[in-house]
Amino acid sequence: MSSSQPLADPGSEPDHRYLLDNARTEAGERFTWLAELFDGVTRGHFDRLGVQEGWRCWEVGAGGPGIPEALATAVGPTGYVLATDIDPSWLDPHGGYEVRRHDVVGDPPPQPGTFDLVHARLVLVHVPDRARALATMVAALRPGGRLLIEDADTELQPLACLDEVGPAQRRANRLRRAVRELMTRRGADLRYGRTLPRALRAAGLVEVSAAGCFPVGGVACDRLEAATVRMVRAELLAAGLADDTEIDAHLAAVDAGELDLTLAPLISAWGRRPG
């Protein structure tokens, strides 16, 4: 594979099928390692926003059970947590929160005007109609309720290896570019994270703030990378963005712990519905 990839035809319609489909076996692995990397960050923002006993919370595009469980613990028996996803199969129906199948773009907001907190992490970057999804979440908030959106900005930091010291690191960065190209072809906005403060203000929220973070190195980054590459391997091959030899060599380097892998920054933005 060459170091630069051909871009998708700007005149063609993007394929909006979700690249990282929950139905795939690797999805469970990805949820595990994303939780290891980012659940502490998210819980810190919950504390910042004052989540407490009795709150009503909606977790949008929950994926795995980690955040719904954390919210259920925080709000206690007098609170309520709704966890939704277009495919909720990785959620625990007995986990102390309600599980519901829901499309944040196509379906109306559940229980509009009633939630103290609505949260989505790594959801909107993949959604084609982000403004509509955001409006659905804002509509679910009670007056004074808080919205917390966390999404990646892959264009802000596009590398898999910050320290590109040798062929293994260069190969990792080429494959990361290939995965980004696949995401773009599926309608993802790789610059979405940086737009969150403006998007929240445009949606009518006040007291908007934001922060960013990204991990560098460690087992969780390695395992997330391996699961992601295995998950999209067939798509990379079909698109001509990588070959079997290159992918196998990269996975071997990851498994050997030879790479200090990193991720795109996670931008967390929050605001309050006025009233």
PyMOL commands that set and color helices and strands:
alter all, ss='L'
color gray80, all
select helices_A, chain A and resi 25-49+66-75+88-90+124-126+130-140+167-185+192-202+219-238+244-255
alter helices_A, ss='H'
color red, helices_A
select strands_A, chain A and resi 56-60+80-85+98-101+115-121+141-152+206-213+266-272
alter strands_A, ss='S'
color yellow, strands_A
deselect
rebuild
show_as cartoon
